[in-house]
Amino acid sequence: MNNSNPRIPNRRRWSPSRGGHAPGHIRERFTDWLEADQPERFEDRDEQMLTRDQILGQLWNCTDILESGWCHELDIPAGSTYAMAVRDLKQGRS
């Protein structure tokens, strides 16, 4: 999509490597995975089978704020981002 109006920013598709705001279904997949006790393999609501690393990798650079209840559950500071949570989980601290 090429937008010639300088007042309307171009919207790019989500890219985990670029980071920023992640789509809701990806963030929801992460919390569903947490509720399932963080298995190594997880079937999401769309019946897609994902590994733990795939789920964590999708939010590696996500700047969205994780809900405070999940921050408490993961023993990370309230106001932490999804990226902070997945990095903590990857390093085995939560």
N, C-alpha and C positions, 0 to 999 in steps of 0.2 A: 504494500500500500504506500503510494507516494503522495504525500500531502504537500501542496504548494502554499497553503495558508500558514504563515509563520506564527500566528497566534494559537494554532491548534497543534499540539505536539504529535509526532508520529508515535503510534503505539506499536511496540515490538512484542513478539511472542516471548513467553517466559523461557529463560535459559538458565539452568542451575549454575553454569560456570560464570555467568555475568552477575547473577544475584538480583537483589532488590525484592520487590513484592511478589510472592508466589501465589499462584491461583488457589482458591479456597479448597478445591478438591484434592490438591497435593497436601496442603496443611491438614485437611481432614483425614487423609490416608495415614498420616503420621500419628495423629491422636488415636485413630482406630487401632493402629499397630501397638501403641503404648497400652491401650486397654486390653489387648490380647496378650499382654506380658512379654512383648518384644521377642517374638519367635525369630529364628534364623530365616525361615521362609514364611511368607504371609500372603494370603489370598485376599485381595481388596474387594470392595463392594461391586466392582465391575468384573469380578472373577478373574482378575489378572494376578498371576503369581509373581511375587517380587521377593528379592533377597533383602536381608537386613541392610546390607551396604547400598543397595539401590534406593531404599527408602531414605536412609540418612543422606546419601549423596544428592538427592533431589532438593534438599533444603540446606545444603552446606553453606551457601552464601545468602540465605534468605534473611532479610532485614525486618520481617514482620515480628511483632511482639507476641510471644507465647502467652496463653492465658495464665493468670496467676495461680490457679489451682494446679496446673501442670508444672509450673515452676516449683511450687511447694512439694509436689509429688516427686519431682526429680532432684529435689534438694539443691536448686540453683536460685540465684536472686530473682525476686519478682521484677518484672520488666525485662527479663532476658529475651533475646530473639530466638527464633527457631534455629538459626545457625549456631548460636551459643549452646543450645540444648543438644543438637545432634553431634557437635564436636565433643561435648562432655561425654555423651553416650559412647561415641567412637573410642574415646580414650579410656572407657571403662570406669568413669568416676560416678555415674548415676546408677 
